Amino acid sequence: MLRLLFPLLLPITAWGSDAASPGIPAGTYLQATLALLLILGLLFGTAWLARKLSGGKGFGQGGMKIIGGVALGPRERIVLVEVGDSWLVIGIVPGQIRTLHQLPKGSSTEVEPTAGTTEAPFAQWLKSIKERQNNA
């Protein structure tokens, strides 16, 4: 079976020649290397041009920054995002994203830790907000 498929892998010029092939000339390697360098140069040049035209910002940044987040379950999260002059508390569940709360930029998320807790400040702040809403 392999003997039948092997001739299909050879170039057409090798089918008819009975003489032994001397090998691949060095010019072919040089030509392939230069073509590869040209393609890589075009790729990097296009990326550089796209970055210059977008004002130096990376793609998808758009002035947003993730400050922190808490996983509530395997697929549920609450994330604190900085957008412009405000912080947004965003709830993320499968198929839905909602703004839960809005804070002025730089608002302190620090809450005095209660005795024996090792939670992050953002998680403590979230619990204090929840307790305030339940008491009101």
C-alpha positions in Angstrom: 0.0 0.0 0.0 2.8 2.4 0.9 4.5 1.6 -2.4 1.4 2.8 -4.2 1.1 6.1 -2.3 4.8 7.0 -2.2 5.0 8.2 -5.9 2.1 10.6 -5.2 4.3 12.4 -2.6 7.1 13.1 -5.1 7.1 16.1 -7.4 6.0 15.4 -11.0 9.5 16.1 -12.3 10.9 13.2 -10.2 8.5 10.7 -11.8 10.1 10.7 -15.2 13.7 11.0 -14.2 15.9 7.9 -13.8 18.9 9.8 -12.7 19.6 10.3 -9.0 18.5 13.7 -7.7 21.5 15.7 -6.4 19.4 17.2 -3.6 17.8 20.5 -3.0 19.9 23.5 -4.1 20.9 26.1 -1.6 19.0 28.8 -3.6 15.7 27.1 -2.8 16.4 27.3 1.0 17.4 30.9 0.6 14.3 31.8 -1.4 12.0 30.1 1.2 13.8 31.8 4.1 13.4 35.2 2.5 9.7 34.6 1.7 9.1 33.7 5.3 10.9 36.8 6.6 8.9 38.9 4.2 5.6 37.4 5.5 6.7 37.9 9.1 7.8 41.5 8.4 4.4 42.2 6.8 2.6 40.7 9.8 4.6 42.8 12.4 4.4 45.9 10.2 0.6 45.6 10.0 0.3 45.1 13.8 2.6 48.2 14.4 0.4 50.3 12.0 -2.8 49.2 13.7 -1.4 50.1 17.1 -0.3 53.6 15.8 -3.7 54.2 14.2 -5.6 53.2 17.4 -3.7 55.8 19.5 -1.3 53.5 21.2 -3.9 51.7 23.2 -4.2 47.9 22.9 -7.3 46.4 21.4 -10.3 46.0 23.8 -9.1 48.2 26.6 -11.4 51.2 26.0 -10.8 52.9 29.4 -12.0 50.1 31.6 -10.1 48.4 34.4 -11.0 45.6 36.7 -10.3 46.5 40.3 -11.4 43.3 42.0 -13.9 40.4 42.0 -15.5 37.7 44.0 -16.6 34.3 42.9 -20.1 33.5 44.3 -20.3 30.1 42.8 -18.9 28.1 39.9 -20.4 30.4 37.3 -21.5 33.5 39.2 -19.2 36.4 40.0 -19.3 40.0 41.3 -16.7 42.3 39.8 -15.6 45.8 40.6 -14.8 47.7 37.3 -13.4 51.2 36.9 -15.0 53.1 34.1 -14.0 56.7 33.7 -14.7 58.6 36.9 -16.7 55.8 38.6 -16.5 52.3 39.9 -19.3 49.8 38.9 -20.2 46.7 40.9 -21.3 44.2 38.3 -23.0 40.9 38.8 -22.1 38.3 36.2 -24.2 35.1 35.7 -24.4 32.8 32.6 -26.2 34.8 29.9 -26.6 38.0 31.9 -24.5 41.0 33.2 -26.1 43.6 35.5 -24.9 46.7 37.3 -25.5 46.2 41.0 -24.1 49.5 42.4 -22.2 52.6 41.3 -19.5 54.3 43.4 -17.4 57.4 42.8 -13.8 56.5 41.6 -11.4 55.9 44.5 -14.1 55.2 47.1 -12.7 53.1 49.9 -13.6 49.5 49.8 -11.9 48.9 53.1 -14.0 47.7 56.0 -12.6 47.0 59.4 -12.1 43.2 59.5 -14.1 41.4 62.1 -12.2 39.1 64.5 -11.2 35.8 62.9 -12.0 36.6 59.3 -9.5 36.3 56.5 -11.7 37.6 53.7 -10.6 40.1 51.1 -11.6 43.8 51.7 -13.9 43.7 48.6 -15.8 40.7 50.0 -16.1 42.4 53.4 -17.5 45.5 51.8 -20.0 43.5 49.8 -21.2 41.8 52.9 -21.6 45.1 54.7 -23.7 46.5 51.8 -25.8 43.4 51.8 -26.4 43.7 55.6 -27.3 47.4 55.2 -29.9 46.5 52.5 -31.4 43.7 54.7 -31.7 46.0 57.7 -33.3 48.8 55.7 
